[in-house]
Amino acid sequence: MLQGGGKEATGVGRKPWMAGTTISKRAASSWTYREVEEEGHSWCLSSNSIREVDFFVCLGAHLGVIFGSVEIGLVIAVVAMSILPVLLFVARTRTFVLGNSPNSMVYRRMDQYPVAQSVPGLFILHIDAPIYFASASYSRERISRSIDEEEDKLKSKGETSLQYVILDLGAVSSIDTSGISMLEEVKNSVDRSGLQLVLANPGSEIIKKLEKSKVLETIGQEWIFLTVGEVIAACNFILHTRRLGDVNEMSKC
C-alpha cells in the first residue's frame, strides 16, 4: 500500500512548490548584484536577461504557482505577462529619426549610427509598425512631438529651418481608417506650420486606402515617392531652385 495517501506519494501535492522553485531560480538567474565603486561602495541590481520583462514574467508565474496553482501561474505568465508587451508594441508605434550615411544614399537611424547626418531643411521620420485605431493617437502625438523637438533644436543651433517633413512608411504593412485620419491630421498640422509633408515608400495597400479616402489628393500625388533617396533628391532640387530664384531677384534689385 502507498503510505501517506496517493496524492502525497505521487508528488502531486508538491508539484506547485517544485514548479515555483524552478521558476524562482530562473527569475533569480535573470538578475545579479554587482558592486559599483563610486564615492565608496554600493550595490547595483543588473539584468542578465535579454529583456527585463522576462524577469517579471517569471516572477508573476512564481507568485501564481506559490499562492495558487500551476494553472494560475501559467495563466499569469502566458496570458497576462507575455501578451502585455505585444499589446504595448501595437499601441505604441515606434518612430526613428533617419540621417544620411556619409558618401552614400543610405539613410540610417541616427540613434544607432552616430555618423549619420541630418539633411538641412529636411526632417526624416521612420514609422516602424502598422497604424491601427489603437496606435493612431499615439503616432500622431509622437510625430508632432518629434517635429517640434527638431525645430527647437535647429533654432537653438541657428541652423536652417525645416521645409519638409518626410515620413518613411516602408515598415507600415497595414493601416486602417483611424490611421488614414491620423495622416490627414498630420498633413493639416504640417501645413499650418508652413511645412510640406512628403511620404516615402508607402506600400500598395497604403496607397489604395489613401486613394479611396481622398487623402491622397490632400497630400498630393507629386509628394509620394518610392524611396527616401528620391525624396531627398527632389526636395534638394526644389530648395536649390528657390535659392537661385531668390539670388536672381536680389541681383535685379
N, C-alpha and C positions, 0 to 999 in steps of 0.2 A: 504494500500500500504506500501511497505517497504521503509523506509526512508534511504537516504544515498546510495542507489544502492544495488542491490542484492549481489554483491561481498563483500561490506563493512559490510552489515547486517549479512551475514552468517559467517563472520570472516575469509574468505579465505585469504583476503589480510593481515591479521595479523598472519597467521599461521607460516610463516617463522620466524618472530620475536619471537613468542611464543616458537617455536621449538628451536630457537637459545638460548633463555633464559634458557630453560630446560637443554640443553646440556652444557651451560656455568656453570650452577650450579653443574652439575655432574663433570665437569672438575675441578672446584674450590674445590669441596669436596675431590678431589684426593690429594690435596696439602695443607699444613698448615704451618704457620710461628711459629717457636718456638724459644724462647730466650735461647741463649747459653752464659754462663758466662766463659770467658777465657780472662784474661787481660782486664777486662772491660765487657761491654755488647755489644753483637752483635746479629744479627738476621740471622737465617738459614732457608732455604726452605726445608721441608722434605716431603716425599711421604707417603700417606696413602693407596695407591692402591697396589695391588699385583705386578703389573708390571708398571714401569714408562711409557712404551709405551701406556698404556691405556689413560694417560693424553693427549698425543699428538694426539691420535685418536679422543678424544673428542674435543680438540682444533681445529683440522682440520675440523671436522664436523661443529663446531660452526662457523668458518670463512666462510665455504662454504654456510651455511644457511643464514648468515647475508648478505654476499656480492653477493650471487647468489640465490639459491632456495633450497628447501628441497631435491630435487633430486640431486643437485650438492653436498650437504652436505653428502648425503648417499653414493654417488659415492666416495667421498674423504675418508670417514670413512671405508666403507666396502671394496671397490675395491683397493684403494691405500694403506691406512694406515694399514689395517688388513692383507692384503696379503703380504705386505713387510716383516714383521717378519718371515712368513713362508718361503719366498724365501731366506732370510738371513740364516735361520736354515738349509735349504737344501744345500746352497752354502758354509756354514762354518761348516764343520763337527767338532763336539766336541770330544776331546780326554782327557782321565784322566789317571794319573799315579796310579797304584794299588800297595798296600802293604799288607803284611800278618798280620792278626789279631793275637795277641799273643796266643800261646797254641791252635791253630786251623789250619785248612786247608782252611780257608775262606780268600778271598782277597778282600779288600775294597779300595775305593777311599781315597787316602792319604790326599786330601784337606778337606774331610768331616770327616775322622776318624784320629785324631792326634795320636792315639795309634798304628795305622797300621805301620809296619816296612818294609823297603825295604829289599830285599833279596840280599846278597853280590854277586856281579858278574852278576846279572840279572836285566834287566830293563823291567817292565811290563807296557804296554800301552793299555788302553781300548779304542776302537773306538765305538762311541755311535750313529751312524747313517749309513744309506745306503751310498754307494760311487758311485756317478754318475759323468758324464763329468763336471757338474757344480762345484763339490766339490773335484775332484781328485787332481787338482793342489794345492789347499789349504791344503788338507790332507797330501800330500807329504811334503810340507814345514813345516807343523805342526809336523809331525813325525820326520823329520830331525832336526828341532829346539829343540824338546824335548830330543832327543838323545844327541845332542851337549851340552845342558844345564846340563844334568845328568852327562856326562863325566867331564865337567868343575867343577861341584860340588864335584865329587869324588876326582879329582886331588887336589882341594884346601883343602880338608879334609885329604888327604893322605890315603884314603881307597882303597879297592880292585877295580881294574879297571873292566869295563864291559867286559863280554864274550858273553852274549846272549841278544838279543832284542826280546821280546815276544809281539806279537800283539794279543790281545783278540778280536776276531771277533764275539763274541756271539750276539751283538746287530746289526751287519751288516746283515740286512734281504735281501738285494739285491745289486748287483754290475754289472756295465756294462763294455764295452771294455776299457774305459778310466780308470776305477778303477782297472782293471786287469793290465793294463800297469803301473799304479801307484805302485802296489805291486811289479812288476818286477823291476822298477826303485829303489824302496826302498831296494829290495834284493841286487841289484848291488852296491848301495851306502854302505850298511852294510858290504858287502864282502870287498870292498876297505878299510874299516876301520878295517878289521881284526876281525869282529864280526860275529855271527851266527844268522840268522833270524829264528824265530820259530812262527808258527801260532797256536792259541788255539781256540777251539770251533767254527770252521767255519761251516756254515750251508750246507745242501746238495746242494743247488743251487750254493753256492760259490765254493764248491769242483768240481761240474760238469763243471763250466766255467773255473776254473783253469786247469782242466784236458784237456779240449778241446783246450785251448790256449797254452798248453805245459808249462805253468808257474809252474804247479805242479811239473814237472820234474826238473825245475830250482831250485825251493826251496828244493825239496826232500821230498818224502812221509814220510821218517823217522822223519821229523821235523814238522809233523802235529799231533796235539793231541786233545783229546776231551775236556779236562778241563785244566784250569790254574794249578790246583794242580798236574796233571800228568806231565805237562811241568816242573814244579819246581823240582819234584822228579827225573825226568830223567836228567835234567841239573845238579842238585846237585850230582847225582851219577857219571856223567862223570867228573865233576870237582874234586870230591873226588878221583876217579881212577887216574886222571892225577897227583894229588899231591902225591899219593902213588908211582906212577911210577917215579916221579922226586926224591923222597926220596930214592928209591932203587938205582937209578943211582948214586946219590951222595954218598951213602954208598959204592958202588963198587969202586968209585974213591978213 
